[in-house]
Amino acid sequence: MLNWRKSSYSGPGDGNECVEVATSPTHIAVRDSKTPSRGTLSFPAGAFAVFVSALKESEDRPA
């Protein structure tokens, strides 16, 4: 069973950007907290880390 938690990238309060993540030793799962039964996306942990790193880098670049 996965232990879901609200992502730090979700919007503040009860906004529309509600993302939950669950981790395992090999994969990261992501779902919409408003409709958790609609499904999840699962990524290899290494690929997810590269993805998050790229997002952080893009936030630091001027638009």
MARRO-862796 format. One record per atom (N, C-alpha, C, O, CB): residue number from 1; residue in three letters; atom name; x, z, y. Coordinates in steps of 0.02 Angstrom, whole numbers. Glycine has a CB too. Example, Ala and Ser with C-alpha at 12.3 -4.5 7.8 and 13.67 -1.06 7.14 Angstrom:
BEGIN
(1; "ALA"; "N"; (660; 390; -284))
(1; "ALA"; "CA"; (615; 390; -225))
(1; "ALA"; "C"; (660; 390; -165))
(1; "ALA"; "O"; (712; 423; -166))
(1; "ALA"; "CB"; (565; 452; -224))
(2; "SER"; "N"; (642; 354; -112))
(2; "SER"; "CA"; (684; 357; -53))
(2; "SER"; "C"; (645; 394; 2))
(2; "SER"; "O"; (670; 402; 57))
(2; "SER"; "CB"; (704; 286; -30))
***
This chain:
BEGIN
(1; "MET"; "N"; (42; 0; -59))
(1; "MET"; "CA"; (0; 0; 0))
(1; "MET"; "C"; (44; 0; 62))
(1; "MET"; "O"; (93; 36; 65))
(1; "MET"; "CB"; (-48; 61; 0))
(2; "LEU"; "N"; (26; -40; 111))
(2; "LEU"; "CA"; (65; -45; 173))
(2; "LEU"; "C"; (42; 8; 223))
(2; "LEU"; "O"; (-17; 25; 227))
(2; "LEU"; "CB"; (58; -115; 204))
(3; "ASN"; "N"; (90; 33; 262))
(3; "ASN"; "CA"; (76; 81; 315))
(3; "ASN"; "C"; (76; 43; 381))
(3; "ASN"; "O"; (130; 26; 407))
(3; "ASN"; "CB"; (128; 140; 315))
(4; "TRP"; "N"; (17; 28; 408))
(4; "TRP"; "CA"; (10; -12; 469))
(4; "TRP"; "C"; (20; 31; 531))
(4; "TRP"; "O"; (0; 89; 533))
(4; "TRP"; "CB"; (-58; -46; 471))
(5; "ARG"; "N"; (52; 1; 583))
(5; "ARG"; "CA"; (58; 35; 648))
(5; "ARG"; "C"; (51; -17; 703))
(5; "ARG"; "O"; (65; -76; 693))
(5; "ARG"; "CB"; (126; 72; 654))
(6; "LYS"; "N"; (28; 5; 760))
(6; "LYS"; "CA"; (19; -41; 817))
(6; "LYS"; "C"; (88; -62; 842))
(6; "LYS"; "O"; (132; -20; 852))
(6; "LYS"; "CB"; (-22; -7; 874))
(7; "SER"; "N"; (97; -125; 852))
(7; "SER"; "CA"; (160; -152; 876))
(7; "SER"; "C"; (172; -130; 948))
(7; "SER"; "O"; (126; -125; 988))
(7; "SER"; "CB"; (161; -228; 871))
(8; "SER"; "N"; (235; -118; 964))
(8; "SER"; "CA"; (253; -101; 1033))
(8; "SER"; "C"; (242; -161; 1079))
(8; "SER"; "O"; (243; -153; 1140))
(8; "SER"; "CB"; (326; -78; 1037))
(9; "TYR"; "N"; (233; -221; 1051))
(9; "TYR"; "CA"; (220; -280; 1091))
(9; "TYR"; "C"; (146; -291; 1106))
(9; "TYR"; "O"; (129; -338; 1142))
(9; "TYR"; "CB"; (248; -341; 1056))
(10; "SER"; "N"; (103; -248; 1080))
(10; "SER"; "CA"; (32; -253; 1095))
(10; "SER"; "C"; (20; -230; 1166))
(10; "SER"; "O"; (59; -192; 1194))
(10; "SER"; "CB"; (-10; -210; 1045))
(11; "GLY"; "N"; (-33; -255; 1196))
(11; "GLY"; "CA"; (-50; -236; 1264))
(11; "GLY"; "C"; (-67; -162; 1270))
(11; "GLY"; "O"; (-81; -130; 1219))
(11; "GLY"; "CB"; (-108; -278; 1290))
(12; "PRO"; "N"; (-67; -136; 1330))
(12; "PRO"; "CA"; (-83; -65; 1340))
(12; "PRO"; "C"; (-157; -50; 1326))
(12; "PRO"; "O"; (-199; -94; 1332))
(12; "PRO"; "CB"; (-65; -44; 1410))
(13; "GLY"; "N"; (-171; 12; 1308))
(13; "GLY"; "CA"; (-240; 34; 1298))
(13; "GLY"; "C"; (-274; -5; 1243))
(13; "GLY"; "O"; (-245; -18; 1191))
(13; "GLY"; "CB"; (-279; 27; 1362))
(14; "ASP"; "N"; (-336; -24; 1255))
(14; "ASP"; "CA"; (-375; -62; 1207))
(14; "ASP"; "C"; (-381; -135; 1227))
(14; "ASP"; "O"; (-434; -165; 1220))
(14; "ASP"; "CB"; (-445; -32; 1199))
(15; "GLY"; "N"; (-327; -163; 1251))
(15; "GLY"; "CA"; (-327; -233; 1274))
(15; "GLY"; "C"; (-339; -282; 1218))
(15; "GLY"; "O"; (-351; -262; 1161))
(15; "GLY"; "CB"; (-262; -250; 1307))
(16; "ASN"; "N"; (-337; -345; 1234))
(16; "ASN"; "CA"; (-351; -398; 1185))
(16; "ASN"; "C"; (-291; -415; 1142))
(16; "ASN"; "O"; (-298; -453; 1094))
(16; "ASN"; "CB"; (-375; -460; 1220))
(17; "GLU"; "N"; (-233; -387; 1157))
(17; "GLU"; "CA"; (-173; -404; 1120))
(17; "GLU"; "C"; (-157; -349; 1069))
(17; "GLU"; "O"; (-107; -313; 1077))
(17; "GLU"; "CB"; (-113; -414; 1168))
(18; "CYS"; "N"; (-197; -343; 1018))
(18; "CYS"; "CA"; (-190; -289; 969))
(18; "CYS"; "C"; (-158; -316; 905))
(18; "CYS"; "O"; (-192; -346; 864))
(18; "CYS"; "CB"; (-258; -257; 953))
(19; "VAL"; "N"; (-94; -304; 898))
(19; "VAL"; "CA"; (-58; -327; 840))
(19; "VAL"; "C"; (-32; -266; 802))
(19; "VAL"; "O"; (-5; -219; 832))
(19; "VAL"; "CB"; (1; -374; 859))
(20; "GLU"; "N"; (-41; -266; 736))
(20; "GLU"; "CA"; (-15; -213; 694))
(20; "GLU"; "C"; (38; -243; 648))
(20; "GLU"; "O"; (34; -300; 627))
(20; "GLU"; "CB"; (-71; -180; 653))
(21; "VAL"; "N"; (88; -203; 633))
(21; "VAL"; "CA"; (141; -224; 587))
(21; "VAL"; "C"; (150; -172; 532))
(21; "VAL"; "O"; (136; -113; 542))
(21; "VAL"; "CB"; (208; -235; 625))
(22; "ALA"; "N"; (172; -195; 475))
(22; "ALA"; "CA"; (189; -151; 419))
(22; "ALA"; "C"; (255; -176; 391))
(22; "ALA"; "O"; (265; -237; 385))
(22; "ALA"; "CB"; (131; -150; 364))
(23; "THR"; "N"; (298; -131; 373))
(23; "THR"; "CA"; (363; -151; 347))
(23; "THR"; "C"; (372; -130; 274))
(23; "THR"; "O"; (345; -79; 252))
(23; "THR"; "CB"; (419; -121; 389))
(24; "SER"; "N"; (409; -170; 239))
(24; "SER"; "CA"; (432; -154; 171))
(24; "SER"; "C"; (506; -170; 171))
(24; "SER"; "O"; (531; -198; 219))
(24; "SER"; "CB"; (391; -194; 115))
(25; "PRO"; "N"; (542; -153; 119))
(25; "PRO"; "CA"; (614; -169; 118))
(25; "PRO"; "C"; (630; -243; 125))
(25; "PRO"; "O"; (683; -261; 149))
(25; "PRO"; "CB"; (644; -143; 55))
(26; "THR"; "N"; (584; -286; 104))
(26; "THR"; "CA"; (599; -358; 104))
(26; "THR"; "C"; (556; -400; 151))
(26; "THR"; "O"; (575; -456; 168))
(26; "THR"; "CB"; (591; -384; 36))
(27; "HIS"; "N"; (498; -374; 173))
(27; "HIS"; "CA"; (452; -414; 214))
(27; "HIS"; "C"; (423; -373; 271))
(27; "HIS"; "O"; (420; -312; 270))
(27; "HIS"; "CB"; (397; -441; 171))
(28; "ILE"; "N"; (400; -410; 322))
(28; "ILE"; "CA"; (363; -383; 379))
(28; "ILE"; "C"; (295; -416; 378))
(28; "ILE"; "O"; (290; -478; 375))
(28; "ILE"; "CB"; (401; -394; 448))
(29; "ALA"; "N"; (242; -377; 380))
(29; "ALA"; "CA"; (174; -404; 382))
(29; "ALA"; "C"; (145; -393; 451))
(29; "ALA"; "O"; (159; -343; 484))
(29; "ALA"; "CB"; (129; -371; 327))
(30; "VAL"; "N"; (105; -441; 474))
(30; "VAL"; "CA"; (75; -439; 541))
(30; "VAL"; "C"; (1; -455; 533))
(30; "VAL"; "O"; (-18; -499; 495))
(30; "VAL"; "CB"; (110; -489; 590))
(31; "ARG"; "N"; (-42; -418; 571))
(31; "ARG"; "CA"; (-113; -432; 570))
(31; "ARG"; "C"; (-144; -415; 637))
(31; "ARG"; "O"; (-114; -380; 678))
(31; "ARG"; "CB"; (-149; -392; 513))
(32; "ASP"; "N"; (-203; -441; 649))
(32; "ASP"; "CA"; (-243; -427; 708))
(32; "ASP"; "C"; (-281; -362; 695))
(32; "ASP"; "O"; (-321; -359; 648))
(32; "ASP"; "CB"; (-292; -486; 726))
(33; "SER"; "N"; (-269; -310; 734))
(33; "SER"; "CA"; (-301; -245; 721))
(33; "SER"; "C"; (-376; -246; 732))
(33; "SER"; "O"; (-412; -203; 707))
(33; "SER"; "CB"; (-269; -192; 764))
(34; "LYS"; "N"; (-401; -294; 771))
(34; "LYS"; "CA"; (-473; -298; 783))
(34; "LYS"; "C"; (-510; -325; 721))
(34; "LYS"; "O"; (-568; -309; 711))
(34; "LYS"; "CB"; (-487; -343; 843))
(35; "THR"; "N"; (-476; -365; 681))
(35; "THR"; "CA"; (-506; -394; 620))
(35; "THR"; "C"; (-456; -392; 563))
(35; "THR"; "O"; (-434; -445; 540))
(35; "THR"; "CB"; (-529; -467; 634))
(36; "PRO"; "N"; (-438; -333; 540))
(36; "PRO"; "CA"; (-385; -328; 488))
(36; "PRO"; "C"; (-403; -361; 422))
(36; "PRO"; "O"; (-358; -379; 384))
(36; "PRO"; "CB"; (-369; -256; 476))
(37; "SER"; "N"; (-466; -368; 407))
(37; "SER"; "CA"; (-485; -397; 342))
(37; "SER"; "C"; (-481; -473; 342))
(37; "SER"; "O"; (-488; -504; 289))
(37; "SER"; "CB"; (-556; -376; 324))
(38; "ARG"; "N"; (-469; -504; 399))
(38; "ARG"; "CA"; (-465; -577; 402))
(38; "ARG"; "C"; (-400; -605; 374))
(38; "ARG"; "O"; (-395; -665; 363))
(38; "ARG"; "CB"; (-473; -601; 473))
(39; "GLY"; "N"; (-351; -562; 362))
(39; "GLY"; "CA"; (-289; -585; 332))
(39; "GLY"; "C"; (-228; -561; 369))
(39; "GLY"; "O"; (-233; -534; 424))
(39; "GLY"; "CB"; (-289; -660; 329))
(40; "THR"; "N"; (-171; -573; 338))
(40; "THR"; "CA"; (-107; -553; 367))
(40; "THR"; "C"; (-58; -610; 361))
(40; "THR"; "O"; (-66; -656; 321))
(40; "THR"; "CB"; (-80; -490; 332))
(41; "LEU"; "N"; (-7; -606; 401))
(41; "LEU"; "CA"; (51; -651; 395))
(41; "LEU"; "C"; (108; -609; 369))
(41; "LEU"; "O"; (116; -552; 391))
(41; "LEU"; "CB"; (69; -687; 463))
(42; "SER"; "N"; (147; -635; 324))
(42; "SER"; "CA"; (203; -598; 296))
(42; "SER"; "C"; (266; -640; 302))
(42; "SER"; "O"; (267; -700; 287))
(42; "SER"; "CB"; (190; -579; 221))
(43; "PHE"; "N"; (320; -608; 326))
(43; "PHE"; "CA"; (382; -643; 339))
(43; "PHE"; "C"; (440; -606; 305))
(43; "PHE"; "O"; (438; -544; 301))
(43; "PHE"; "CB"; (396; -649; 414))
(44; "PRO"; "N"; (491; -642; 281))
(44; "PRO"; "CA"; (550; -607; 257))
(44; "PRO"; "C"; (579; -566; 315))
(44; "PRO"; "O"; (579; -589; 372))
(44; "PRO"; "CB"; (603; -658; 229))
(45; "ALA"; "N"; (604; -507; 300))
(45; "ALA"; "CA"; (628; -461; 353))
(45; "ALA"; "C"; (682; -493; 397))
(45; "ALA"; "O"; (680; -486; 458))
(45; "ALA"; "CB"; (655; -397; 322))
(46; "GLY"; "N"; (728; -528; 367))
(46; "GLY"; "CA"; (781; -560; 406))
(46; "GLY"; "C"; (755; -613; 454))
(46; "GLY"; "O"; (777; -617; 511))
(46; "GLY"; "CB"; (832; -591; 360))
(47; "ALA"; "N"; (708; -654; 431))
(47; "ALA"; "CA"; (679; -705; 474))
(47; "ALA"; "C"; (640; -674; 531))
(47; "ALA"; "O"; (641; -700; 588))
(47; "ALA"; "CB"; (634; -752; 433))
(48; "PHE"; "N"; (605; -621; 518))
(48; "PHE"; "CA"; (566; -587; 570))
(48; "PHE"; "C"; (613; -558; 623))
(48; "PHE"; "O"; (598; -561; 683))
(48; "PHE"; "CB"; (522; -532; 540))
(49; "ALA"; "N"; (669; -529; 602))
(49; "ALA"; "CA"; (717; -501; 649))
(49; "ALA"; "C"; (746; -556; 695))
(49; "ALA"; "O"; (754; -544; 754))
(49; "ALA"; "CB"; (774; -466; 611))
(50; "VAL"; "N"; (760; -614; 667))
(50; "VAL"; "CA"; (785; -670; 707))
(50; "VAL"; "C"; (731; -692; 757))
(50; "VAL"; "O"; (746; -706; 815))
(50; "VAL"; "CB"; (805; -730; 662))
(51; "PHE"; "N"; (668; -695; 735))
(51; "PHE"; "CA"; (612; -714; 778))
(51; "PHE"; "C"; (605; -666; 837))
(51; "PHE"; "O"; (600; -687; 894))
(51; "PHE"; "CB"; (548; -716; 737))
(52; "VAL"; "N"; (605; -600; 823))
(52; "VAL"; "CA"; (598; -550; 876))
(52; "VAL"; "C"; (657; -553; 924))
(52; "VAL"; "O"; (648; -546; 984))
(52; "VAL"; "CB"; (592; -479; 846))
(53; "SER"; "N"; (716; -563; 898))
(53; "SER"; "CA"; (776; -568; 940))
(53; "SER"; "C"; (770; -628; 988))
(53; "SER"; "O"; (786; -623; 1047))
(53; "SER"; "CB"; (839; -575; 897))
(54; "ALA"; "N"; (746; -684; 962))
(54; "ALA"; "CA"; (737; -744; 1004))
(54; "ALA"; "C"; (684; -731; 1058))
(54; "ALA"; "O"; (692; -754; 1115))
(54; "ALA"; "CB"; (716; -804; 961))
(55; "LEU"; "N"; (631; -695; 1042))
(55; "LEU"; "CA"; (581; -678; 1092))
(55; "LEU"; "C"; (610; -635; 1148))
(55; "LEU"; "O"; (597; -647; 1206))
(55; "LEU"; "CB"; (522; -642; 1060))
(56; "LYS"; "N"; (650; -586; 1129))
(56; "LYS"; "CA"; (681; -542; 1178))
(56; "LYS"; "C"; (727; -582; 1224))
(56; "LYS"; "O"; (728; -571; 1284))
(56; "LYS"; "CB"; (720; -486; 1144))
(57; "GLU"; "N"; (766; -628; 1195))
(57; "GLU"; "CA"; (810; -670; 1235))
(57; "GLU"; "C"; (771; -713; 1284))
(57; "GLU"; "O"; (792; -722; 1341))
(57; "GLU"; "CB"; (854; -713; 1190))
(58; "SER"; "N"; (715; -740; 1262))
(58; "SER"; "CA"; (675; -784; 1306))
(58; "SER"; "C"; (644; -745; 1363))
(58; "SER"; "O"; (632; -773; 1417))
(58; "SER"; "CB"; (621; -820; 1265))
(59; "GLU"; "N"; (630; -681; 1353))
(59; "GLU"; "CA"; (603; -639; 1407))
(59; "GLU"; "C"; (655; -627; 1461))
(59; "GLU"; "O"; (637; -617; 1519))
(59; "GLU"; "CB"; (579; -573; 1379))
(60; "ASP"; "N"; (719; -628; 1442))
(60; "ASP"; "CA"; (773; -615; 1490))
(60; "ASP"; "C"; (791; -677; 1531))
(60; "ASP"; "O"; (825; -671; 1581))
(60; "ASP"; "CB"; (834; -590; 1453))
(61; "ARG"; "N"; (769; -735; 1509))
(61; "ARG"; "CA"; (785; -797; 1545))
(61; "ARG"; "C"; (735; -809; 1601))
(61; "ARG"; "O"; (675; -796; 1593))
(61; "ARG"; "CB"; (786; -857; 1497))
(62; "PRO"; "N"; (759; -834; 1658))
(62; "PRO"; "CA"; (712; -851; 1712))
(62; "PRO"; "C"; (666; -909; 1692))
(62; "PRO"; "O"; (687; -954; 1655))
(62; "PRO"; "CB"; (750; -869; 1776))
(63; "ALA"; "N"; (606; -908; 1717))
(63; "ALA"; "CA"; (557; -961; 1699))
(63; "ALA"; "C"; (572; -1025; 1735))
(63; "ALA"; "O"; (537; -1074; 1726))
(63; "ALA"; "CB"; (486; -939; 1716))
***
